Amino acid sequence: MTIHLHQNDLPDGLDLGPLVAIDTETMGLDPRRDRLCLVQLSSGDGDAHLVQIAKG
């Protein structure tokens, strides 16, 4: 398994294929108050792409 860490967005040209699993992490449980901080994506090939979302 390879973990690819990206900041704020996925790189141009990244092709994960037709099916992608997505998981998100927030700073808490209240979507009105707690911001999105991480998005995890995988096409099922064992690689994971993590996108850290900057504060602000």
CHARMM-style PDB file with segment names, atoms N, HN, CA, C and O in Angstrom:
ATOM      1  N   MET     1       0.847  -1.182   0.000  1.00  0.00      PROA
ATOM      2  CA  MET     1       0.000   0.000   0.000  1.00  0.00      PROA
ATOM      3  C   MET     1       0.887   1.239   0.000  1.00  0.00      PROA
ATOM      4  O   MET     1       1.839   1.342   0.774  1.00  0.00      PROA
ATOM      5  N   THR     2       0.559   2.162  -0.873  1.00  0.00      PROA
ATOM      6  HN  THR     2      -0.214   2.077  -1.502  1.00  0.00      PROA
ATOM      7  CA  THR     2       1.257   3.438  -0.935  1.00  0.00      PROA
ATOM      8  C   THR     2       0.290   4.539  -0.530  1.00  0.00      PROA
ATOM      9  O   THR     2      -0.853   4.569  -0.986  1.00  0.00      PROA
ATOM     10  N   ILE     3       0.745   5.435   0.318  1.00  0.00      PROA
ATOM     11  HN  ILE     3       1.674   5.411   0.688  1.00  0.00      PROA
ATOM     12  CA  ILE     3      -0.068   6.575   0.733  1.00  0.00      PROA
ATOM     13  C   ILE     3       0.515   7.825   0.100  1.00  0.00      PROA
ATOM     14  O   ILE     3       1.692   8.139   0.281  1.00  0.00      PROA
ATOM     15  N   HSD     4      -0.324   8.534  -0.647  1.00  0.00      PROA
ATOM     16  HN  HSD     4      -1.280   8.279  -0.795  1.00  0.00      PROA
ATOM     17  CA  HSD     4       0.077   9.776  -1.307  1.00  0.00      PROA
ATOM     18  C   HSD     4      -0.585  10.929  -0.557  1.00  0.00      PROA
ATOM     19  O   HSD     4      -1.810  10.976  -0.446  1.00  0.00      PROA
ATOM     20  N   LEU     5       0.210  11.849  -0.046  1.00  0.00      PROA
ATOM     21  HN  LEU     5       1.206  11.811  -0.136  1.00  0.00      PROA
ATOM     22  CA  LEU     5      -0.312  12.985   0.708  1.00  0.00      PROA
ATOM     23  C   LEU     5      -0.286  14.233  -0.163  1.00  0.00      PROA
ATOM     24  O   LEU     5       0.753  14.595  -0.716  1.00  0.00      PROA
ATOM     25  N   HSD     6      -1.441  14.889  -0.280  1.00  0.00      PROA
ATOM     26  HN  HSD     6      -2.285  14.595   0.169  1.00  0.00      PROA
ATOM     27  CA  HSD     6      -1.586  16.102  -1.087  1.00  0.00      PROA
ATOM     28  C   HSD     6      -2.086  17.231  -0.184  1.00  0.00      PROA
ATOM     29  O   HSD     6      -2.738  16.979   0.830  1.00  0.00      PROA
ATOM     30  N   GLN     7      -1.780  18.458  -0.552  1.00  0.00      PROA
ATOM     31  HN  GLN     7      -1.249  18.662  -1.375  1.00  0.00      PROA
ATOM     32  CA  GLN     7      -2.221  19.627   0.203  1.00  0.00      PROA
ATOM     33  C   GLN     7      -3.314  20.364  -0.569  1.00  0.00      PROA
ATOM     34  O   GLN     7      -3.072  20.841  -1.677  1.00  0.00      PROA
ATOM     35  N   ASN     8      -4.507  20.460   0.004  1.00  0.00      PROA
ATOM     36  HN  ASN     8      -4.704  20.073   0.905  1.00  0.00      PROA
ATOM     37  CA  ASN     8      -5.641  21.268  -0.468  1.00  0.00      PROA
ATOM     38  C   ASN     8      -6.354  20.770  -1.716  1.00  0.00      PROA
ATOM     39  O   ASN     8      -7.534  21.078  -1.883  1.00  0.00      PROA
ATOM     40  N   ASP     9      -5.709  20.022  -2.600  1.00  0.00      PROA
ATOM     41  HN  ASP     9      -4.750  19.772  -2.465  1.00  0.00      PROA
ATOM     42  CA  ASP     9      -6.360  19.563  -3.828  1.00  0.00      PROA
ATOM     43  C   ASP     9      -5.582  18.382  -4.392  1.00  0.00      PROA
ATOM     44  O   ASP     9      -4.422  18.163  -4.043  1.00  0.00      PROA
ATOM     45  N   LEU    10      -6.229  17.636  -5.258  1.00  0.00      PROA
ATOM     46  HN  LEU    10      -7.171  17.815  -5.541  1.00  0.00      PROA
ATOM     47  CA  LEU    10      -5.536  16.561  -5.960  1.00  0.00      PROA
ATOM     48  C   LEU    10      -4.698  17.143  -7.088  1.00  0.00      PROA
ATOM     49  O   LEU    10      -5.040  18.199  -7.620  1.00  0.00      PROA
ATOM     50  N   PRO    11      -3.614  16.485  -7.463  1.00  0.00      PROA
ATOM     51  CA  PRO    11      -2.793  17.002  -8.558  1.00  0.00      PROA
ATOM     52  C   PRO    11      -3.504  16.872  -9.903  1.00  0.00      PROA
ATOM     53  O   PRO    11      -4.298  15.955 -10.109  1.00  0.00      PROA
ATOM     54  N   ASP    12      -3.214  17.788 -10.803  1.00  0.00      PROA
ATOM     55  HN  ASP    12      -2.568  18.534 -10.635  1.00  0.00      PROA
ATOM     56  CA  ASP    12      -3.756  17.720 -12.159  1.00  0.00      PROA
ATOM     57  C   ASP    12      -3.321  16.410 -12.806  1.00  0.00      PROA
ATOM     58  O   ASP    12      -2.191  15.958 -12.621  1.00  0.00      PROA
ATOM     59  N   GLY    13      -4.220  15.813 -13.557  1.00  0.00      PROA
ATOM     60  HN  GLY    13      -5.138  16.180 -13.707  1.00  0.00      PROA
ATOM     61  CA  GLY    13      -3.891  14.605 -14.298  1.00  0.00      PROA
ATOM     62  C   GLY    13      -4.044  13.305 -13.527  1.00  0.00      PROA
ATOM     63  O   GLY    13      -3.857  12.231 -14.100  1.00  0.00      PROA
ATOM     64  N   LEU    14      -4.376  13.371 -12.247  1.00  0.00      PROA
ATOM     65  HN  LEU    14      -4.527  14.243 -11.782  1.00  0.00      PROA
ATOM     66  CA  LEU    14      -4.557  12.142 -11.472  1.00  0.00      PROA
ATOM     67  C   LEU    14      -5.835  11.450 -11.932  1.00  0.00      PROA
ATOM     68  O   LEU    14      -6.905  12.059 -11.932  1.00  0.00      PROA
ATOM     69  N   ASP    15      -5.729  10.187 -12.323  1.00  0.00      PROA
ATOM     70  HN  ASP    15      -4.860   9.692 -12.323  1.00  0.00      PROA
ATOM     71  CA  ASP    15      -6.882   9.409 -12.776  1.00  0.00      PROA
ATOM     72  C   ASP    15      -7.052   8.221 -11.839  1.00  0.00      PROA
ATOM     73  O   ASP    15      -6.241   7.295 -11.848  1.00  0.00      PROA
ATOM     74  N   LEU    16      -8.101   8.250 -11.038  1.00  0.00      PROA
ATOM     75  HN  LEU    16      -8.760   9.002 -11.031  1.00  0.00      PROA
ATOM     76  CA  LEU    16      -8.363   7.164 -10.099  1.00  0.00      PROA
ATOM     77  C   LEU    16      -9.268   6.094 -10.690  1.00  0.00      PROA
ATOM     78  O   LEU    16      -9.556   5.096 -10.029  1.00  0.00      PROA
ATOM     79  N   GLY    17      -9.719   6.287 -11.924  1.00  0.00      PROA
ATOM     80  HN  GLY    17      -9.485   7.097 -12.461  1.00  0.00      PROA
ATOM     81  CA  GLY    17     -10.578   5.305 -12.560  1.00  0.00      PROA
ATOM     82  C   GLY    17     -12.051   5.609 -12.357  1.00  0.00      PROA
ATOM     83  O   GLY    17     -12.405   6.655 -11.811  1.00  0.00      PROA
ATOM     84  N   PRO    18     -12.919   4.688 -12.800  1.00  0.00      PROA
ATOM     85  CA  PRO    18     -14.363   4.956 -12.777  1.00  0.00      PROA
ATOM     86  C   PRO    18     -15.021   4.812 -11.407  1.00  0.00      PROA
ATOM     87  O   PRO    18     -16.090   5.378 -11.181  1.00  0.00      PROA
ATOM     88  N   LEU    19     -14.406   4.070 -10.491  1.00  0.00      PROA
ATOM     89  HN  LEU    19     -13.537   3.610 -10.674  1.00  0.00      PROA
ATOM     90  CA  LEU    19     -14.980   3.877  -9.157  1.00  0.00      PROA
ATOM     91  C   LEU    19     -13.982   4.320  -8.100  1.00  0.00      PROA
ATOM     92  O   LEU    19     -12.823   3.904  -8.109  1.00  0.00      PROA
ATOM     93  N   VAL    20     -14.445   5.168  -7.188  1.00  0.00      PROA
ATOM     94  HN  VAL    20     -15.386   5.506  -7.180  1.00  0.00      PROA
ATOM     95  CA  VAL    20     -13.564   5.705  -6.155  1.00  0.00      PROA
ATOM     96  C   VAL    20     -14.293   5.677  -4.809  1.00  0.00      PROA
ATOM     97  O   VAL    20     -15.431   6.133  -4.697  1.00  0.00      PROA
ATOM     98  N   ALA    21     -13.624   5.141  -3.801  1.00  0.00      PROA
ATOM     99  HN  ALA    21     -12.700   4.770  -3.892  1.00  0.00      PROA
ATOM    100  CA  ALA    21     -14.146   5.191  -2.435  1.00  0.00      PROA
ATOM    101  C   ALA    21     -13.644   6.480  -1.793  1.00  0.00      PROA
ATOM    102  O   ALA    21     -12.478   6.845  -1.939  1.00  0.00      PROA
ATOM    103  N   ILE    22     -14.544   7.169  -1.077  1.00  0.00      PROA
ATOM    104  HN  ILE    22     -15.491   6.872  -0.959  1.00  0.00      PROA
ATOM    105  CA  ILE    22     -14.200   8.448  -0.463  1.00  0.00      PROA
ATOM    106  C   ILE    22     -14.567   8.413   1.015  1.00  0.00      PROA
ATOM    107  O   ILE    22     -15.638   7.933   1.389  1.00  0.00      PROA
ATOM    108  N   ASP    23     -13.672   8.923   1.846  1.00  0.00      PROA
ATOM    109  HN  ASP    23     -12.802   9.312   1.543  1.00  0.00      PROA
ATOM    110  CA  ASP    23     -13.913   9.062   3.282  1.00  0.00      PROA
ATOM    111  C   ASP    23     -13.475  10.466   3.674  1.00  0.00      PROA
ATOM    112  O   ASP    23     -12.490  10.981   3.146  1.00  0.00      PROA
ATOM    113  N   THR    24     -14.193  11.080   4.585  1.00  0.00      PROA
ATOM    114  HN  THR    24     -14.994  10.662   5.014  1.00  0.00      PROA
ATOM    115  CA  THR    24     -13.841  12.432   5.024  1.00  0.00      PROA
ATOM    116  C   THR    24     -13.670  12.472   6.537  1.00  0.00      PROA
ATOM    117  O   THR    24     -14.255  11.678   7.273  1.00  0.00      PROA
ATOM    118  N   GLU    25     -12.861  13.409   6.969  1.00  0.00      PROA
ATOM    119  HN  GLU    25     -12.385  14.054   6.371  1.00  0.00      PROA
ATOM    120  CA  GLU    25     -12.652  13.646   8.399  1.00  0.00      PROA
ATOM    121  C   GLU    25     -12.894  15.126   8.669  1.00  0.00      PROA
ATOM    122  O   GLU    25     -12.450  15.991   7.914  1.00  0.00      PROA
ATOM    123  N   THR    26     -13.600  15.398   9.751  1.00  0.00      PROA
ATOM    124  HN  THR    26     -13.961  14.695  10.364  1.00  0.00      PROA
ATOM    125  CA  THR    26     -13.832  16.775  10.170  1.00  0.00      PROA
ATOM    126  C   THR    26     -13.242  16.969  11.565  1.00  0.00      PROA
ATOM    127  O   THR    26     -12.841  16.008  12.222  1.00  0.00      PROA
ATOM    128  N   MET    27     -13.197  18.210  12.000  1.00  0.00      PROA
ATOM    129  HN  MET    27     -13.523  18.990  11.466  1.00  0.00      PROA
ATOM    130  CA  MET    27     -12.645  18.526  13.317  1.00  0.00      PROA
ATOM    131  C   MET    27     -13.628  18.208  14.444  1.00  0.00      PROA
ATOM    132  O   MET    27     -13.274  18.309  15.618  1.00  0.00      PROA
ATOM    133  N   GLY    28     -14.852  17.827  14.099  1.00  0.00      PROA
ATOM    134  HN  GLY    28     -15.140  17.745  13.145  1.00  0.00      PROA
ATOM    135  CA  GLY    28     -15.873  17.501  15.091  1.00  0.00      PROA
ATOM    136  C   GLY    28     -17.105  16.956  14.394  1.00  0.00      PROA
ATOM    137  O   GLY    28     -17.039  16.548  13.235  1.00  0.00      PROA
ATOM    138  N   LEU    29     -18.230  16.948  15.098  1.00  0.00      PROA
ATOM    139  HN  LEU    29     -18.284  17.280  16.040  1.00  0.00      PROA
ATOM    140  CA  LEU    29     -19.450  16.354  14.560  1.00  0.00      PROA
ATOM    141  C   LEU    29     -20.503  17.358  14.108  1.00  0.00      PROA
ATOM    142  O   LEU    29     -21.535  16.954  13.572  1.00  0.00      PROA
ATOM    143  N   ASP    30     -20.277  18.634  14.303  1.00  0.00      PROA
ATOM    144  HN  ASP    30     -19.439  18.962  14.739  1.00  0.00      PROA
ATOM    145  CA  ASP    30     -21.248  19.659  13.916  1.00  0.00      PROA
ATOM    146  C   ASP    30     -20.802  20.305  12.604  1.00  0.00      PROA
ATOM    147  O   ASP    30     -19.857  21.094  12.607  1.00  0.00      PROA
ATOM    148  N   PRO    31     -21.458  19.989  11.481  1.00  0.00      PROA
ATOM    149  CA  PRO    31     -21.013  20.517  10.181  1.00  0.00      PROA
ATOM    150  C   PRO    31     -21.131  22.036  10.059  1.00  0.00      PROA
ATOM    151  O   PRO    31     -20.483  22.633   9.201  1.00  0.00      PROA
ATOM    152  N   ARG    32     -21.943  22.665  10.897  1.00  0.00      PROA
ATOM    153  HN  ARG    32     -22.470  22.179  11.595  1.00  0.00      PROA
ATOM    154  CA  ARG    32     -22.048  24.132  10.860  1.00  0.00      PROA
ATOM    155  C   ARG    32     -20.865  24.793  11.549  1.00  0.00      PROA
ATOM    156  O   ARG    32     -20.555  25.955  11.283  1.00  0.00      PROA
ATOM    157  N   ARG    33     -20.210  24.061  12.426  1.00  0.00      PROA
ATOM    158  HN  ARG    33     -20.462  23.118  12.641  1.00  0.00      PROA
ATOM    159  CA  ARG    33     -19.120  24.621  13.210  1.00  0.00      PROA
ATOM    160  C   ARG    33     -17.762  24.009  12.868  1.00  0.00      PROA
ATOM    161  O   ARG    33     -16.749  24.709  12.874  1.00  0.00      PROA
ATOM    162  N   ASP    34     -17.734  22.723  12.574  1.00  0.00      PROA
ATOM    163  HN  ASP    34     -18.556  22.154  12.569  1.00  0.00      PROA
ATOM    164  CA  ASP    34     -16.478  21.982  12.450  1.00  0.00      PROA
ATOM    165  C   ASP    34     -16.097  21.789  10.988  1.00  0.00      PROA
ATOM    166  O   ASP    34     -16.881  21.272  10.192  1.00  0.00      PROA
ATOM    167  N   ARG    35     -14.899  22.207  10.651  1.00  0.00      PROA
ATOM    168  HN  ARG    35     -14.263  22.627  11.298  1.00  0.00      PROA
ATOM    169  CA  ARG    35     -14.468  22.219   9.259  1.00  0.00      PROA
ATOM    170  C   ARG    35     -13.978  20.849   8.780  1.00  0.00      PROA
ATOM    171  O   ARG    35     -13.576  19.995   9.570  1.00  0.00      PROA
ATOM    172  N   LEU    36     -14.027  20.678   7.479  1.00  0.00      PROA
ATOM    173  HN  LEU    36     -14.353  21.372   6.838  1.00  0.00      PROA
ATOM    174  CA  LEU    36     -13.443  19.523   6.816  1.00  0.00      PROA
ATOM    175  C   LEU    36     -11.926  19.647   6.885  1.00  0.00      PROA
ATOM    176  O   LEU    36     -11.383  20.706   6.571  1.00  0.00      PROA
ATOM    177  N   CYS    37     -11.238  18.594   7.285  1.00  0.00      PROA
ATOM    178  HN  CYS    37     -11.679  17.734   7.540  1.00  0.00      PROA
ATOM    179  CA  CYS    37      -9.774  18.693   7.393  1.00  0.00      PROA
ATOM    180  C   CYS    37      -9.032  17.656   6.556  1.00  0.00      PROA
ATOM    181  O   CYS    37      -7.852  17.846   6.260  1.00  0.00      PROA
ATOM    182  N   LEU    38      -9.693  16.560   6.163  1.00  0.00      PROA
ATOM    183  HN  LEU    38     -10.652  16.405   6.403  1.00  0.00      PROA
ATOM    184  CA  LEU    38      -9.012  15.526   5.390  1.00  0.00      PROA
ATOM    185  C   LEU    38     -10.009  14.784   4.513  1.00  0.00      PROA
ATOM    186  O   LEU    38     -11.120  14.477   4.943  1.00  0.00      PROA
ATOM    187  N   VAL    39      -9.600  14.498   3.274  1.00  0.00      PROA
ATOM    188  HN  VAL    39      -8.697  14.748   2.925  1.00  0.00      PROA
ATOM    189  CA  VAL    39     -10.380  13.663   2.363  1.00  0.00      PROA
ATOM    190  C   VAL    39      -9.476  12.513   1.939  1.00  0.00      PROA
ATOM    191  O   VAL    39      -8.337  12.728   1.526  1.00  0.00      PROA
ATOM    192  N   GLN    40      -9.990  11.292   2.045  1.00  0.00      PROA
ATOM    193  HN  GLN    40     -10.916  11.117   2.381  1.00  0.00      PROA
ATOM    194  CA  GLN    40      -9.234  10.104   1.652  1.00  0.00      PROA
ATOM    195  C   GLN    40      -9.922   9.469   0.451  1.00  0.00      PROA
ATOM    196  O   GLN    40     -11.139   9.285   0.452  1.00  0.00      PROA
ATOM    197  N   LEU    41      -9.143   9.136  -0.571  1.00  0.00      PROA
ATOM    198  HN  LEU    41      -8.154   9.285  -0.572  1.00  0.00      PROA
ATOM    199  CA  LEU    41      -9.690   8.531  -1.777  1.00  0.00      PROA
ATOM    200  C   LEU    41      -8.896   7.285  -2.141  1.00  0.00      PROA
ATOM    201  O   LEU    41      -7.676   7.247  -1.978  1.00  0.00      PROA
ATOM    202  N   SER    42      -9.597   6.262  -2.635  1.00  0.00      PROA
ATOM    203  HN  SER    42     -10.587   6.293  -2.767  1.00  0.00      PROA
ATOM    204  CA  SER    42      -8.932   5.052  -3.106  1.00  0.00      PROA
ATOM    205  C   SER    42      -9.752   4.436  -4.224  1.00  0.00      PROA
ATOM    206  O   SER    42     -10.983   4.434  -4.187  1.00  0.00      PROA
ATOM    207  N   SER    43      -9.047   3.912  -5.223  1.00  0.00      PROA
ATOM    208  HN  SER    43      -8.047   3.913  -5.253  1.00  0.00      PROA
ATOM    209  CA  SER    43      -9.722   3.233  -6.329  1.00  0.00      PROA
ATOM    210  C   SER    43      -9.758   1.726  -6.109  1.00  0.00      PROA
ATOM    211  O   SER    43     -10.205   0.986  -6.986  1.00  0.00      PROA
ATOM    212  N   GLY    44      -9.296   1.263  -4.956  1.00  0.00      PROA
ATOM    213  HN  GLY    44      -8.934   1.864  -4.244  1.00  0.00      PROA
ATOM    214  CA  GLY    44      -9.324  -0.152  -4.635  1.00  0.00      PROA
ATOM    215  C   GLY    44      -8.068  -0.899  -5.033  1.00  0.00      PROA
ATOM    216  O   GLY    44      -8.017  -2.124  -4.916  1.00  0.00      PROA
ATOM    217  N   ASP    45      -7.052  -0.189  -5.500  1.00  0.00      PROA
ATOM    218  HN  ASP    45      -7.093   0.806  -5.595  1.00  0.00      PROA
ATOM    219  CA  ASP    45      -5.805  -0.832  -5.927  1.00  0.00      PROA
ATOM    220  C   ASP    45      -4.778  -0.935  -4.801  1.00  0.00      PROA
ATOM    221  O   ASP    45      -3.648  -1.365  -5.028  1.00  0.00      PROA
ATOM    222  N   GLY    46      -5.168  -0.542  -3.588  1.00  0.00      PROA
ATOM    223  HN  GLY    46      -6.086  -0.192  -3.404  1.00  0.00      PROA
ATOM    224  CA  GLY    46      -4.253  -0.587  -2.462  1.00  0.00      PROA
ATOM    225  C   GLY    46      -3.589   0.742  -2.161  1.00  0.00      PROA
ATOM    226  O   GLY    46      -3.017   0.913  -1.084  1.00  0.00      PROA
ATOM    227  N   ASP    47      -3.651   1.689  -3.092  1.00  0.00      PROA
ATOM    228  HN  ASP    47      -4.115   1.550  -3.967  1.00  0.00      PROA
ATOM    229  CA  ASP    47      -3.092   3.022  -2.870  1.00  0.00      PROA
ATOM    230  C   ASP    47      -4.156   3.936  -2.279  1.00  0.00      PROA
ATOM    231  O   ASP    47      -5.343   3.802  -2.579  1.00  0.00      PROA
ATOM    232  N   ALA    48      -3.722   4.855  -1.444  1.00  0.00      PROA
ATOM    233  HN  ALA    48      -2.758   4.963  -1.200  1.00  0.00      PROA
ATOM    234  CA  ALA    48      -4.631   5.836  -0.853  1.00  0.00      PROA
ATOM    235  C   ALA    48      -4.099   7.233  -1.142  1.00  0.00      PROA
ATOM    236  O   ALA    48      -2.902   7.494  -1.024  1.00  0.00      PROA
ATOM    237  N   HSD    49      -5.002   8.120  -1.520  1.00  0.00      PROA
ATOM    238  HN  HSD    49      -5.975   7.908  -1.616  1.00  0.00      PROA
ATOM    239  CA  HSD    49      -4.662   9.526  -1.740  1.00  0.00      PROA
ATOM    240  C   HSD    49      -5.344  10.321  -0.640  1.00  0.00      PROA
ATOM    241  O   HSD    49      -6.570  10.327  -0.537  1.00  0.00      PROA
ATOM    242  N   LEU    50      -4.544  10.992   0.183  1.00  0.00      PROA
ATOM    243  HN  LEU    50      -3.547  10.987   0.100  1.00  0.00      PROA
ATOM    244  CA  LEU    50      -5.051  11.814   1.273  1.00  0.00      PROA
ATOM    245  C   LEU    50      -4.859  13.274   0.914  1.00  0.00      PROA
ATOM    246  O   LEU    50      -3.771  13.693   0.521  1.00  0.00      PROA
ATOM    247  N   VAL    51      -5.925  14.042   1.053  1.00  0.00      PROA
ATOM    248  HN  VAL    51      -6.809  13.702   1.372  1.00  0.00      PROA
ATOM    249  CA  VAL    51      -5.867  15.476   0.771  1.00  0.00      PROA
ATOM    250  C   VAL    51      -6.100  16.212   2.080  1.00  0.00      PROA
ATOM    251  O   VAL    51      -7.200  16.175   2.633  1.00  0.00      PROA
ATOM    252  N   GLN    52      -5.065  16.882   2.575  1.00  0.00      PROA
ATOM    253  HN  GLN    52      -4.172  16.912   2.126  1.00  0.00      PROA
ATOM    254  CA  GLN    52      -5.197  17.710   3.771  1.00  0.00      PROA
ATOM    255  C   GLN    52      -5.745  19.066   3.351  1.00  0.00      PROA
ATOM    256  O   GLN    52      -5.208  19.712   2.451  1.00  0.00      PROA
ATOM    257  N   ILE    53      -6.820  19.492   4.011  1.00  0.00      PROA
ATOM    258  HN  ILE    53      -7.256  18.967   4.742  1.00  0.00      PROA
ATOM    259  CA  ILE    53      -7.452  20.771   3.717  1.00  0.00      PROA
ATOM    260  C   ILE    53      -6.929  21.800   4.719  1.00  0.00      PROA
ATOM    261  O   ILE    53      -7.045  21.621   5.931  1.00  0.00      PROA
ATOM    262  N   ALA    54      -6.355  22.871   4.193  1.00  0.00      PROA
ATOM    263  HN  ALA    54      -6.260  23.016   3.209  1.00  0.00      PROA
ATOM    264  CA  ALA    54      -5.779  23.909   5.056  1.00  0.00      PROA
ATOM    265  C   ALA    54      -6.872  24.667   5.799  1.00  0.00      PROA
ATOM    266  O   ALA    54      -7.984  24.829   5.297  1.00  0.00      PROA
ATOM    267  N   LYS    55      -6.544  25.120   6.977  1.00  0.00      PROA
ATOM    268  HN  LYS    55      -5.641  24.988   7.384  1.00  0.00      PROA
ATOM    269  CA  LYS    55      -7.456  25.927   7.780  1.00  0.00      PROA
ATOM    270  C   LYS    55      -7.690  27.263   7.092  1.00  0.00      PROA
ATOM    271  O   LYS    55      -6.762  27.879   6.568  1.00  0.00      PROA
ATOM    272  N   GLY    56      -8.947  27.703   7.101  1.00  0.00      PROA
ATOM    273  HN  GLY    56      -9.701  27.203   7.527  1.00  0.00      PROA
ATOM    274  CA  GLY    56      -9.257  29.007   6.539  1.00  0.00      PROA
ATOM    275  C   GLY    56     -10.077  28.896   5.376  1.00  0.00      PROA
ATOM    276  OT1 GLY    56     -10.434  29.909   4.774  1.00  0.00      PROA
TER     277      GLY     56
END
